[in-house]
Amino acid sequence: MRASSAEEASGRAGARLWRREWPAAILALVALFVAFQFHLRSVIIPDMDEGTYVYAGQLIARGLVPYRDFMLAHPPLIAVLVGGWSRLVGPDLMPVRIAYILVILTTTLPLYALVRHETSSPRAALLTLVTYLTGMLLVANMGRTVRLEPLMNAFVIGAVTFRFLRPSSHLSMMAMGGLFACGLLVKLVAVVPAAMLLLADILWARPWPSASRRWFVAAAGASLVLVPAYLLWMRQPHFVQDVIFGQVNRPRLGLALRLRYFGQNIVRYPPILLGLVAAGFNLVRSRSRSIRAISLVALGSTAILLFAFKTFFNYYIVQALPWIATCFAVALDAVGVRLLGRWWHWLPYAIAGVLGVLVPLAYAEAYDRKGAYHVAGPRAIVQLLRGGDGYLYSMYPGFALWSGRTLYPWYNEVDSLVPRITGSIGDQDFCTVFAGSGALVLFSGELDDYPRAKAYMEAHFVREYQDADWSLWKRSLVP
């Protein structure tokens, strides 16, 4: 009981310090908010995922139900949130992006508070915040475009913060469980950091009765979210097929390709490697149970993402990045204090300014100039699509969002990638869709495995645009 009282007193002291130091964190987030919007409108097609979930949200806003009326390969929370926002402000993509940026930036404040509480260093806390947010951007243009992983992290960060700032509060532990559950409703991978945190408590938390009670209460909080969600979504006819089997039936990526993607992470953002090295050091040498726990979450999440799942793409590392960034920033602060002494007092703020403002601005400028796949080609296609008639087919729903066109209405309207990977749609399905469409936007080689669909396209459509990555086909007026 004495240990619990000490933890609570420490939490209250940390809260007082946080109230004095919050302007620096808020200023950093405001600067990042501005930097993340630089050239934001020019990013037409950042990836397939953004268009998938924003377009799914618009279908929900129109009254359609995922897993019944259209396919969704992940849990529904992000699409439901986008749908609610679309009802309020309309279907344009830019307001959705702005709202998303605000949510992602604001929900990093608990990460700042967590690191400040555990290290007593506002420098380490600020470095953690900017290392994480800039890392998301450099790894996969995340944080400023609507993606699953940053939103999942937002809930997980809140859950982990409750665990360490209010470990003896039943209400806080219920909130921890509820936030982990919300993370699961964004992406099922949220179970990984939750499991790593539970393992850390099994290994290091004492006394045992308090630790076990903490997780029983957290399970109760999670059930308050998951049970109603289960009763609602399991009633939909294709939920299990889309969300569970759609992932299980994907082909497995080889180890060499996984390591290649991981190597890209390190090259693009060296703090990832340094943070993992620091996490390994913490597991062996750190006297702080909380820092050891965070290090275990960082290393365990990375290892499971890299080796345990059937696929690992370079952007997957973002799911472990809050904890990798924490280990990197804490280690950098400790080394800076030891080597530079009082000279280190202001240097972290300069580093945060460069990492949190200048680097994102430079990234956005380079992306705008060099991003032919994401910027130049899609921009040209969108201009040609605007004002046209008839349904549009594209595996990338972002083309419909930017051009104001409507995707061909079929069950795989917002996601035709997963079902083609798993073999649940084929040549005849695409022929049917093409027969009802007025325009097709295809990526290079998309129809190589569908010869009948390709033959139908060439017979009934005229190519109006092509580059190394994209082609636009419009229905021919000649019978």
C-alpha positions in Angstrom: 0.0 0.0 0.0 2.9 2.3 0.8 4.3 1.8 -2.7 1.0 2.6 -4.2 0.8 5.8 -2.2 4.2 6.8 -3.3 3.3 6.2 -6.9 0.2 8.3 -6.6 2.2 11.1 -4.9 4.7 11.0 -7.7 1.9 11.2 -10.2 0.5 14.3 -8.5 4.0 15.9 -8.5 4.4 15.1 -12.1 1.0 16.7 -12.9 2.1 19.9 -11.2 5.3 20.0 -13.2 3.3 19.3 -16.4 1.1 22.3 -15.8 4.2 24.5 -15.7 5.8 23.0 -18.7 2.8 22.4 -21.1 3.4 25.6 -23.2 6.6 24.0 -24.7 4.7 20.9 -25.7 1.8 22.8 -27.1 4.1 25.1 -29.1 5.8 22.0 -30.6 2.5 20.5 -31.6 1.3 23.8 -33.2 4.6 24.0 -35.2 4.1 20.4 -36.3 0.5 21.1 -37.2 1.7 23.9 -39.5 4.6 21.8 -40.9 2.3 18.8 -41.6 0.1 20.9 -43.8 2.9 22.1 -46.1 2.1 20.8 -49.7 -0.6 18.6 -48.1 -3.2 19.2 -50.9 -0.7 18.1 -53.5 -0.5 14.6 -52.0 -3.3 13.1 -54.1 -2.7 9.4 -53.6 -0.4 8.8 -50.6 -1.4 5.1 -50.5 -4.4 2.8 -50.9 -5.4 2.9 -47.3 -6.4 6.5 -47.0 -8.8 6.4 -49.8 -10.2 3.1 -48.6 -11.2 4.3 -45.2 -12.3 7.8 -46.1 -14.5 6.4 -48.9 -15.8 3.8 -46.5 -16.7 6.5 -44.1 -18.6 8.3 -46.8 -20.5 5.2 -47.6 -21.4 4.8 -43.9 -22.5 8.5 -43.9 -24.9 7.5 -46.7 -26.4 4.7 -44.6 -24.4 1.7 -45.9 -23.1 -0.9 -43.4 -19.6 -2.4 -43.6 -19.3 -6.2 -43.9 -22.9 -6.2 -45.1 -23.0 -3.7 -48.0 -19.2 -3.4 -48.7 -16.0 -5.0 -47.8 -13.7 -3.7 -45.0 -10.5 -5.6 -44.2 -10.0 -4.1 -40.8 -12.3 -3.3 -37.8 -14.7 -0.4 -38.4 -13.8 2.4 -36.0 -11.7 4.6 -38.3 -14.4 4.4 -41.0 -17.2 5.1 -38.5 -15.3 8.2 -37.2 -14.7 9.4 -40.7 -18.3 8.8 -41.5 -19.5 10.9 -38.6 -17.1 13.7 -39.6 -18.3 13.6 -43.2 -21.8 14.1 -42.1 -20.8 17.2 -40.2 -18.5 18.9 -42.8 -19.2 17.2 -46.1 -17.3 14.7 -48.3 -14.2 16.8 -49.2 -11.0 15.0 -48.2 -9.0 18.0 -46.9 -11.2 18.7 -43.8 -10.9 15.0 -42.9 -7.1 15.3 -43.2 -7.0 18.4 -41.0 -9.2 16.9 -38.4 -7.1 13.7 -38.4 -3.9 15.7 -38.0 -5.4 17.5 -35.0 -6.4 14.2 -33.4 -3.1 12.5 -33.9 -1.1 15.5 -32.7 -3.3 16.1 -29.6 -3.2 12.5 -28.6 0.6 12.5 -28.3 0.3 14.8 -25.2 -0.2 11.7 -23.0 3.1 10.4 -24.4 4.8 13.6 -23.3 3.2 13.4 -19.9 4.3 9.7 -19.5 7.9 10.3 -20.4 8.0 13.5 -18.2 6.6 11.5 -15.3 9.0 8.6 -15.7 12.2 10.5 -16.4 11.6 13.9 -14.7 13.1 15.4 -17.8 11.0 17.8 -20.0 13.8 17.5 -22.6 13.4 13.8 -23.0 9.6 14.2 -23.1 9.8 16.8 -25.9 12.3 14.8 -27.9 10.1 11.8 -27.6 7.1 13.7 -29.0 8.9 15.1 -32.0 10.9 11.9 -32.7 7.7 9.9 -32.9 5.7 12.4 -35.0 8.5 13.1 -37.5 9.3 9.4 -37.7 5.8 8.6 -38.8 6.1 11.2 -41.5 9.5 10.1 -42.8 8.7 6.4 -42.7 5.4 6.4 -44.5 3.9 9.9 -44.9 1.8 9.1 -41.8 0.3 11.5 -39.3 -1.0 13.9 -42.0 -2.9 11.4 -44.2 -5.7 9.2 -42.9 -4.2 5.9 -41.9 -4.9 3.1 -39.4 -1.7 2.9 -37.5 -1.4 6.5 -36.0 -5.0 6.3 -34.8 -4.4 2.9 -33.3 -1.3 4.3 -31.5 -3.4 7.2 -30.2 -5.5 4.8 -28.1 -2.6 2.7 -27.1 -0.6 5.7 -25.9 -3.5 6.7 -23.7 -3.8 3.2 -22.3 -0.1 2.9 -21.5 -0.1 6.4 -19.9 -2.9 5.5 -17.6 -1.0 2.3 -16.6 2.0 4.3 -15.4 0.5 7.6 -14.2 -2.4 6.1 -12.2 -1.6 2.5 -11.6 -3.6 2.2 -8.4 -6.8 3.8 -9.7 -9.5 1.4 -10.7 -11.1 4.0 -12.8 -7.8 4.6 -14.7 -7.3 0.9 -15.2 -10.8 0.6 -16.6 -9.9 3.4 -18.9 -6.7 1.6 -19.9 -8.7 -1.5 -20.9 -11.2 0.6 -22.7 -8.5 2.4 -24.7 -6.8 -0.8 -25.6 -10.2 -2.1 -26.8 -10.7 1.0 -29.0 -7.2 0.4 -30.4 -8.3 -3.1 -31.4 -11.4 -1.7 -33.1 -9.0 0.3 -35.3 -6.5 -2.5 -36.0 -6.3 -5.9 -34.3 -2.5 -5.4 -34.0 -3.2 -3.3 -30.9 -3.3 -6.6 -29.0 0.5 -6.8 -29.4 1.5 -3.7 -27.2 -1.2 -4.7 -24.7 0.3 -8.2 -24.5 3.8 -6.8 -24.1 2.7 -4.5 -21.3 1.0 -7.4 -19.5 4.1 -9.5 -19.9 6.2 -6.6 -18.4 3.8 -6.6 -15.3 4.1 -10.4 -15.0 7.9 -10.1 -15.0 8.5 -7.0 -12.9 5.4 -5.6 -11.2 5.1 -6.1 -7.5 3.2 -6.9 -5.4 1.4 -9.6 -7.3 -2.1 -9.2 -6.0 -2.1 -5.5 -7.0 -0.7 -6.3 -10.5 -3.3 -9.1 -11.1 -6.1 -6.9 -9.9 -5.0 -4.1 -12.2 -5.5 -6.3 -15.3 -8.8 -7.8 -14.1 -10.1 -4.3 -13.8 -8.6 -3.4 -17.2 -10.3 -6.5 -18.7 -13.6 -5.2 -17.3 -13.0 -1.9 -19.0 -12.2 -3.5 -22.3 -15.3 -5.7 -22.1 -17.5 -2.5 -21.8 -16.2 -1.5 -25.3 -15.7 -4.9 -26.9 -18.9 -6.7 -25.9 -21.3 -4.1 -27.5 -19.0 -3.9 -30.5 -19.0 -7.7 -30.8 -22.8 -7.9 -30.6 -23.1 -5.1 -33.3 -20.5 -6.1 -35.8 -20.6 -9.9 -35.5 -24.2 -9.7 -36.7 -22.9 -8.5 -40.1 -22.7 -11.4 -42.5 -19.1 -11.0 -43.7 -17.3 -9.6 -40.6 -15.3 -12.7 -39.8 -14.6 -13.4 -43.5 -13.4 -9.8 -44.2 -11.5 -9.0 -41.0 -10.1 -12.3 -39.8 -9.9 -14.6 -42.8 -9.0 -11.7 -45.1 -5.7 -11.4 -43.1 -5.1 -15.1 -42.4 -5.4 -16.1 -46.0 -2.9 -13.6 -47.3 0.3 -15.0 -48.7 3.3 -15.0 -46.4 6.2 -12.6 -47.2 9.6 -14.1 -47.2 12.2 -13.3 -44.6 14.5 -11.5 -47.0 11.8 -9.1 -48.1 10.8 -8.4 -44.5 14.4 -7.6 -43.6 14.7 -5.4 -46.7 11.7 -3.4 -45.5 13.1 -3.2 -42.0 16.4 -2.0 -43.5 14.5 0.8 -45.3 13.1 1.9 -42.0 16.6 2.3 -40.5 17.9 4.1 -43.6 15.0 6.5 -43.7 15.0 7.1 -40.0 18.1 6.2 -38.0 16.5 6.9 -34.6 14.6 3.6 -35.1 17.8 1.5 -34.9 19.2 3.7 -32.1 16.0 3.4 -30.1 15.9 -0.4 -30.4 19.6 -0.5 -29.3 18.6 1.7 -26.3 15.7 -0.6 -25.5 17.9 -3.6 -25.4 20.3 -1.8 -23.1 17.4 -0.8 -20.8 16.2 -4.4 -20.5 19.6 -5.4 -19.1 20.7 -2.3 -17.2 17.8 0.0 -16.3 16.8 0.2 -12.7 13.4 1.7 -13.6 10.6 -0.9 -14.0 8.6 1.5 -16.2 11.5 2.1 -18.6 12.2 -1.6 -18.8 8.5 -2.2 -19.5 8.4 0.4 -22.3 11.6 -1.1 -23.7 10.0 -4.5 -23.7 7.0 -3.1 -25.5 9.3 -1.5 -28.1 11.4 -4.6 -28.7 8.6 -7.2 -28.4 6.3 -5.3 -30.7 9.0 -4.8 -33.3 10.0 -8.5 -33.2 6.4 -9.7 -33.5 5.6 -7.3 -36.3 8.7 -8.4 -38.2 8.6 -12.1 -37.7 5.3 -13.4 -36.4 2.7 -11.9 -38.8 2.3 -13.1 -42.4 3.2 -9.7 -43.9 5.6 -7.0 -42.9 5.8 -3.8 -45.0 8.0 -0.8 -44.1 5.2 1.3 -42.6 4.3 -1.5 -40.1 7.1 -0.2 -37.8 5.0 2.9 -37.0 2.9 0.6 -34.7 6.0 0.3 -32.5 7.3 3.8 -33.0 6.0 5.5 -29.9 8.0 3.2 -27.7 11.1 3.1 -29.9 11.0 6.9 -29.9 10.7 6.9 -26.1 13.8 4.7 -25.7 15.7 6.8 -28.2 14.8 10.2 -26.6 15.5 9.0 -23.0 18.9 7.6 -24.0 19.8 10.7 -26.0 18.9 12.9 -23.0 20.9 10.8 -20.6 24.0 10.8 -22.9 23.6 14.5 -23.5 23.5 15.3 -19.8 26.5 13.1 -19.1 28.7 14.4 -21.9 27.7 18.0 -22.2 26.5 18.9 -18.7 24.8 22.3 -18.5 25.4 22.9 -22.2 22.8 20.2 -22.9 20.1 22.2 -21.2 19.0 24.1 -24.3 20.4 21.9 -27.1 17.4 19.5 -27.0 15.0 22.3 -27.8 17.1 23.2 -30.9 17.1 19.5 -31.9 13.3 19.4 -31.4 12.9 22.5 -33.6 15.0 21.0 -36.4 13.4 17.5 -36.1 9.9 18.7 -35.6 9.7 21.6 -38.1 12.6 21.8 -40.6 12.7 18.1 -41.4 8.9 17.8 -42.0 9.0 20.9 -44.2 12.0 19.5 -46.2 10.3 16.2 -46.5 7.1 17.7 -47.9 9.0 19.8 -50.4 11.0 16.8 -51.6 7.8 14.7 -51.7 6.0 17.3 -53.8 8.9 17.5 -56.3 9.9 13.9 -56.6 6.7 12.0 -55.8 5.6 11.1 -59.3 3.6 8.0 -58.1 1.8 10.0 -55.4 1.7 13.5 -56.8 2.3 14.3 -60.5 0.6 11.3 -62.1 -2.5 11.3 -59.9 -2.8 15.0 -60.3 -3.0 14.7 -64.0 -5.5 11.9 -63.9 -7.8 13.7 -61.4 -8.0 16.7 -63.8 -9.0 14.4 -66.6 -11.6 12.7 -64.5 -13.4 15.8 -63.2 -16.7 16.5 -64.8 -17.0 13.1 -66.5 -20.0 10.8 -66.4 -20.4 7.2 -65.3 -19.0 5.1 -62.5 -15.3 4.9 -61.9 -13.3 1.8 -61.2 -10.0 2.0 -59.3 -8.3 0.0 -56.7 -7.3 3.4 -55.2 -10.6 5.1 -54.0 -8.6 8.3 -53.5 -9.1 9.0 -57.2 -12.9 9.1 -56.6 -12.5 11.4 -53.6 -10.4 13.9 -55.4 -12.3 13.9 -58.7 -15.8 13.8 -57.3 -16.6 10.7 -59.2 -18.5 7.7 -57.8 -16.9 4.3 -57.6 -18.7 1.4 -59.2 -21.1 0.1 -56.5 -20.2 -3.5 -55.7 -19.3 -5.3 -52.5 -15.6 -4.7 -53.2 -16.2 -1.1 -53.9 -13.6 0.3 -51.5 -11.2 -2.7 -51.4 -10.6 -4.9 -54.4 -7.0 -5.7 -53.3 -7.5 -8.1 -50.5 -10.1 -10.2 -52.3 -7.9 -10.5 -55.4 -5.0 -11.5 -53.1 -7.1 -14.2 -51.5 -8.7 -15.3 -54.8 -12.3 -14.5 -53.9 -12.7 -12.3 -57.0 -11.5 -13.0 -60.5 -11.6 -12.2 -64.2 -15.4 -12.3 -64.6 -15.9 -10.0 -61.7 -13.7 -7.3 -63.3 -15.4 -7.8 -66.6 -18.8 -7.1 -64.9 -17.4 -4.0 -63.1 -15.8 -2.7 -66.3 -19.1 -3.1 -68.2 -20.8 -0.8 -65.8 -18.0 1.8 -65.5 -17.3 4.9 -67.5 -13.6 5.2 -66.6 -10.9 3.0 -65.2 -7.7 4.1 -63.3 -5.2 1.3 -63.2 -1.7 1.0 -61.8 1.0 -0.5 -64.0 0.5 -4.2 -64.7 -2.8 -4.4 -62.7 -4.6 -6.6 -65.2 -1.7 -8.9 -66.1 -3.3 -11.8 -64.2 -6.8 -11.1 -65.7 -6.6 -11.6 -69.5 -10.3 -11.5 -70.1 -10.8 -8.2 -68.2 -7.8 -6.8 -70.0 -9.2 -7.8 -73.4 -12.6 -6.3 -72.5 -10.9 -3.0 -71.4 -8.9 -2.7 -74.7 -12.1 -3.4 -76.7 -14.4 -0.9 -75.0 -12.1 1.8 -73.5 -9.6 4.3 -74.9 -6.5 5.2 -73.0 -6.3 8.9 -72.3 -3.3 9.0 -70.0 -0.3 6.7 -69.2 3.0 7.1 -67.3 5.3 4.6 -65.7 2.9 4.1 -62.8 -0.7 4.9 -63.9 -3.1 4.7 -66.8 -6.5 6.2 -67.3 -9.0 4.6 -69.6 -12.4 6.2 -70.7 -15.2 4.4 -72.3 -15.1 4.6 -76.1 -18.0 6.3 -77.9 -17.4 4.1 -80.9 -19.7 1.0 -80.7 
